[in-house]
C-alpha cells in the first residue's frame, strides 16, 4: 500500500488487509490532519486488496469521510470485493460513501465533477 499523489488535488490510497489497513488509514488520517481544509486533496480509497473489514476499519473509514466532508472535498471508494461489500451493506454504509468500480473510473468521476 501507499499513498500516491495522482495530482496536486487527488490522492490515491491503495489499501490492504490488516494489520496494514489500519497503518495505511492512520497515515492518510495524519496527512489530512496536517493539511489545511482549503488544500485537502480529494481521496480515492482503492480497496481491491482488502478481503475483510473489522469494526476498527469501519471506524477509520467513517473518520476519513467525516474529515473529507468537513473540508468540502470528495471521497471515492473503489474496487470493493464481495466480502467487503457485504459488510458495507450489512452495516448500511453503502449509502454513506460514493463507490466506483475501479481507480480509473473514480479518477474520471472526480474530473468530470470539477
C-alpha positions as CSV (number, residue, x, y, z in Angstrom):
1,X,0.0,0.0,0.0
2,X,0.9,3.5,-0.1
3,X,-0.4,7.0,-0.6
4,X,0.1,8.2,-4.1
5,X,-0.3,11.8,-5.2
6,X,-2.0,11.3,-8.6
7,X,-2.1,15.1,-8.9
8,X,-1.8,18.0,-6.6
9,X,-5.5,17.7,-5.9
10,X,-6.1,13.9,-5.8
11,X,-4.5,11.2,-3.5
12,X,-5.0,7.5,-4.1
13,X,-4.7,5.2,-1.1
14,X,-4.1,1.6,-2.0
15,X,-5.3,-0.4,0.9
16,X,-4.6,-4.0,2.0
17,X,-5.9,-6.2,4.8
18,X,-4.9,-5.9,8.5
19,X,-2.6,-5.0,10.0
20,X,-1.6,-2.7,7.1
21,X,-5.1,-1.4,6.6
22,X,-5.0,0.4,10.0
23,X,-1.5,1.7,9.4
24,X,-2.4,3.0,6.0
25,X,-5.5,4.6,7.2
26,X,-3.6,6.2,10.1
27,X,-1.1,7.6,7.6
28,X,-3.9,9.0,5.5
29,X,-5.6,10.5,8.5
30,X,-2.3,12.1,9.7
31,X,-1.8,13.6,6.3
32,X,-5.3,15.0,6.2
33,X,-4.9,16.4,9.8
34,X,-1.7,18.3,8.7
35,X,-3.3,19.8,5.6
36,X,-5.5,22.9,5.9
37,X,-9.0,22.4,4.7
38,X,-8.6,24.5,1.6
39,X,-5.6,22.4,0.5
40,X,-7.1,19.0,1.4
41,X,-7.0,16.7,-1.7
42,X,-9.8,14.6,-2.9
43,X,-9.2,11.0,-1.9
44,X,-9.7,7.7,-3.7
45,X,-9.6,4.6,-1.5
46,X,-8.6,1.6,-3.6
47,X,-9.8,-1.5,-1.8
48,X,-9.0,-4.2,-4.4
49,X,-6.6,-5.9,-2.0
50,X,-8.9,-5.7,1.1
51,X,-10.6,-9.0,1.8
52,X,-12.4,-8.2,5.1
53,X,-13.2,-5.3,7.4
54,X,-13.5,-5.2,11.1
55,X,-15.2,-2.7,13.4
56,X,-11.9,-0.7,13.8
57,X,-11.6,-0.5,10.0
58,X,-15.1,0.7,9.6
59,X,-14.5,3.4,12.3
60,X,-11.4,4.6,10.3
61,X,-13.4,4.8,7.1
62,X,-16.1,6.9,8.8
63,X,-13.4,9.1,10.4
64,X,-11.8,9.8,7.0
65,X,-15.2,10.5,5.4
66,X,-16.0,13.0,8.2
67,X,-12.7,14.9,7.6
68,X,-13.4,15.0,3.8
69,X,-17.0,16.3,4.3
70,X,-15.7,18.9,6.8
71,X,-13.0,20.1,4.3
72,X,-15.6,20.1,1.5
73,X,-13.6,17.5,-0.5
74,X,-14.7,14.3,-2.3
75,X,-14.0,10.8,-1.3
76,X,-14.4,7.8,-3.6
77,X,-14.2,4.1,-2.6
78,X,-13.4,1.7,-5.4
79,X,-12.7,-1.9,-6.3
80,X,-14.7,-3.3,-3.4
81,X,-14.8,-7.1,-3.3
82,X,-17.8,-9.2,-2.4
83,X,-16.8,-9.8,1.2
84,X,-16.2,-6.2,2.0
85,X,-19.3,-5.1,0.1
86,X,-21.5,-7.5,2.2
87,X,-20.1,-5.9,5.4
88,X,-20.9,-2.4,4.0
89,X,-24.4,-3.5,3.1
90,X,-25.0,-5.1,6.4
91,X,-23.8,-2.0,8.3
92,X,-25.8,0.3,6.0
93,X,-22.6,2.1,5.0
94,X,-23.3,1.6,1.3
95,X,-25.3,4.8,1.3
96,X,-22.6,6.8,3.2
97,X,-19.9,6.5,0.6
98,X,-19.6,7.1,-3.2
99,X,-18.4,3.9,-4.9
100,X,-16.7,3.3,-8.2
101,X,-15.8,0.1,-10.0
102,X,-12.0,0.9,-10.2
103,X,-9.4,3.6,-9.8
104,X,-9.8,4.8,-13.4
105,X,-13.5,5.3,-13.0
106,X,-13.0,7.0,-9.7
107,X,-10.5,9.4,-11.3
108,X,-12.8,10.1,-14.2
109,X,-15.8,10.8,-11.9
110,X,-13.7,13.3,-9.9
111,X,-12.5,15.0,-13.0
112,X,-16.0,15.2,-14.6
113,X,-17.4,16.8,-11.4
114,X,-14.9,19.6,-11.5
